[in-house]
Amino acid sequence: MNISLSRRHFLLLSASASLAAMLPEMSYAAQPDTTRIIALEWRPIEMLIACGVMPMGVADKQNYHRWVSEPALPESVIDVGLRNEPNYELMSRMQPSLFVISSGFGLGAKELATIAPCWETSFYDEHGHPLTLLETEILRLGTVLGAESEAKNHLEHFHHHIDKTKAMLPPVNKPLVIFSFLDSQRVMIFGQQSLFNDLLSRLGLHNAWDGKTNRWGSAIVGIETLVNLEGAIGLCLTHGDDDPVYSLAGSALWQVMPFVRDKQLHLLPAVWFYGGSYSAMRFCDLLPEALCV
């Protein structure tokens, strides 16, 4: 299914509906057939692949490739429709052994129970460290799938990747502000409890944004708010040639942004804001090159 979403509506959907309240996890009569699993959110896709399992079906495959990008999904993976409204009839015909879903987003365990059991994961907890929670969740999923060793090996690789990135970084004496445009007037900015904030902390870097955020670590602010971030390095996550940052480049307002004025703005390709270990590693891969410029 080809899904076309405006940037504004897509980001607002992700910001407002992403992973709300946790629902009780269903029990499993037996280990699921790992060749017949459907993932209805993008972070769970990363978690499955971390456990050595490629899902049979995923939701919104087209936008996954635009917004998440890596790891790439093969042609054989079936698109089952929108993340918040997948094709129930198609999924029934596919006869999955398990759904992997994000708590509070889209169809829940009760709605999917007539097709297959669900395994649920959450992006956040009361501690506000999504990477720490992610590590626990990957191991938990590995146990369900009979892929404990794959999960542990992946996390070892993940930790090594972070350590390697930290060693590659140049000396950075300025905080970073990480944001992505909703439209020509607003950005989504990332602070406490975000994937990026957690990752910056592990890399020994500092986040310039200390304003309020939602439970997923993001906030929507007018671009004029960025004028107040003196002495920060700007990291703008872009999504395609139609990203608003390109049309704003010559505007008077954009030119007075401190990081633009000081030539400290770096445009990065897509990294999923609410992703898992692969999104974190993709950010790690992009960061040293940006900061070395």
N, C-alpha and C positions, 0 to 999 in steps of 0.2 A: 504494500500500500504506500503510495506517495503522499507524504504529509507536507503541507506548506504552512509554516508558522511565521508571523511577523516577529522580528527581534523583540519588540516591546512585549507582546503577548507571551512569547515564549519565556522570557526572563521573569515576568511577573508571575506566571504560573509556577515556575521553579521556585521563586522566592517565597510565595505565599503558601504553596501546598506541599513543599518538600518535606516529607518525612515527619509527620506531626506526632500523634500519640501512639505509643506502643500497644499492640494487640497481643493476646496470649498465643503462644506458639503451639501448633498442632503436633501431635505425636505421630510417629512413623511405625507402621507395622513391620517394615523391612527396609533395608538399604535401598534407596531409589536407583533406578536404572539411569546411570549418568549420561546416557546417550539421548535421553528423552526429558530434558529439563528446560523449562521456559523461564526466562528472567523478564520481569515486568518493569524494572527500573535499571538505570545505568550503572550505579555503584554496585549492585549485585552482579551485573555482568562481569565487572572487573574482579569481583571476589571469586566467582566461579572459575574464571580463567586462572586466577592465582592458585586455585586448587587443582589445576590441570584439566578442567572440564570446560569444553566449548558448549554453550547452550544450543539446544535444538531450535529454539525460537526466542526472539527478543521483541520488545516494544519500540516502535519508532526508530527503525534501523537507519533510515536516511539521516535524521537529525543527530543520531548517535555519531555518525561519521563526521558530521560538521562540528559538533560541540565537544565530543569526547576525543575523537580522532584515533587514539591508541588505547588498547590494542585493537587492530583492525579485525573486522568480522568477515569470515569467508562468505562467498555467495550462497553456500548451502544453508546458512542460518536464515530461518524464515521470519519475516516481519509480521507480527501479529496485530499491528495497529498502534493506536495512540497509547502512551504510557498511562494516562489517567482514564482511558476508555478503550481497552483492547477488544479485539473481535472475539467475542465469547464463543460463537459457533465454530469459527476456525480452530480455536484452541481445543474445543471439545473433540473435533475430528482428529487432531494431532495426537490425542491420547498421551499427554505427558505423565511422567512418573512423579513430578514435583514442580511446584512453582517456587521461585525465589523472588521475594518482594521486599519493598521498603515499607516499614510500618507507617500507616496513616496516609499513604499515597495511592490513589487509584483503588482498584478492586481489592478487598480484604480477604482474609482467610475464609470467612463465612460465605462470601459470595462465590469463591472459587472451589469450595469443598465438594461440590457435585462433580467436578472434573478431576481434581487431584489435591493432595495435601499441600500445605504451604510451609515454607521456611522463611521467617521474617527477620530483617535486620534493621537497625536504626543508625542514623548518622550522628546522633548526639546523645549524651547522657548528662547527668547532673554535674559531672566533673569538667565538662567543656573542653575535652581533648579528643577530637574525632579520630586522630591517628592511633592513639592508645586504644580506644574502643574498637577501631578497625582491626587491629592486630588480634584482639580477643575474638572478634567475630569471624575472622578468617579461620582461626583454629577451630572454632565451634562448627563452622560450615564444613571444614575438612573432616571432622569427626562424623558428621551426618552422612557425608559422601563416601566414607571409607578412604579418604585421601589425606590422612594425617601427615604423612611424610612429605607429600607435595606442598601442603600448607606451610609446614615448618621450613622447608627448603626455600619457599618463596619469601618468607619473612626474613630469613637470613640474607637472601639476595637483596631484599628491600633495605635492610639496615646497612649493608655494605654500600649500596648505592648512595644513601644519604651521607655516609662517612666519606666516600670518595668525592662527592660534590662539595662537601665542606672543605676538603683539602684543596680543591681546585679554585675556590672563590678568592678573588683579590681582596685586599684589605678594604672593608666598607665601614666608613665612619658616619654614615647617614642612615636614617630609618627609611624603610620602603613603604610606599602606598600602592596597593594593588586594587585595580578597579576594572570595570568593563562597562561599556556604554549600553544603556537601555534605549535611548534615543538621543536626539541632538541636544536635549536639555538636562538629562538625568543620567547618573551612573549608578551601578551597583558597586559598593565598596566593601572590603573585607577586613574584619577586625577580630576581636576576641571571639573564641569558639569556632572560628573558621578553619577549614583544612589548611589554608595558606598560613594563617597565624601559627598554627601548631608546627608546621613545617619550618617556618622562619626561625622559631625558637630552637628547633633541633639543629639548625644550621648556624646558630650563633648570630642571627640577624634580628633586627628590630622592626616592628610594625609602626608606621607613623599614625595610623588611624586608631585613636582611643575613644572614639565616640560610641554611641549606642549601636547595638546590632541585635538582630533577632536570634533565636536559638540556634540557627545554623551559621551564625557568625557573619551575616551580611546585612547591609543597610542600603536603602535607596535614597540618594541625596541629589540635590541640584548641582550641576557642574560648578556653579559659583562657589560651592563649599570648598572645592579643591584649592581655591586661591589662598586659603588660610594655612596650607601645609608648606610653610617655608622650610627650606633645608632638607626636603625629602627627595628621594629618587622615585620617579613614577614608573610603574609597570602596568601597562594597559593591555589587557587580554582582548584580542580581536577575533572576529569570526567572519572571515570572508572579505571580499573587495568592497562590499557595500557597508562596511562598518562605519558608523557615524564619525569616528575619529578622523577619518580622511576628509570628510566634507567640512569639518570644523577647523582643520589645520591652519587656514588662513584668517580665521576670525580674530577680531581684536580681543575678545574675552579669552580665547585660548592662548593667545600670545602673552597674556599677563600671568598665566599660571606659573608659579615659581619653578617647577621642574621643567617646563617648556623654556622659560626665560634662561634658566641655567644650563640648558642642553642636557638635562638629566631625565628625559623621557625615553622609555624603551617600549616598543610595540612587540608583543609576543603573540604567537599563534594560539589557537584554542587549547585551553586546559579546562577540564570540567570542574566547576566550582565545588560541587558536592560529590566528588569522585572518591576513588579508593587509592590503593597503593600504586596503580599504574599512572593515575593522574598525578599523584605526588612525584613519582619518578620522572614523568614528562616535564613537570615544572623544574625539577632538579636539573634536567638536561639543558633546559633553556636558560636558566639563571646565570651560570658562569659566563657564558658568551655575551649576554646582555650587559652584565656588570663590568666586563673587561673592555667594553667599547669606550 
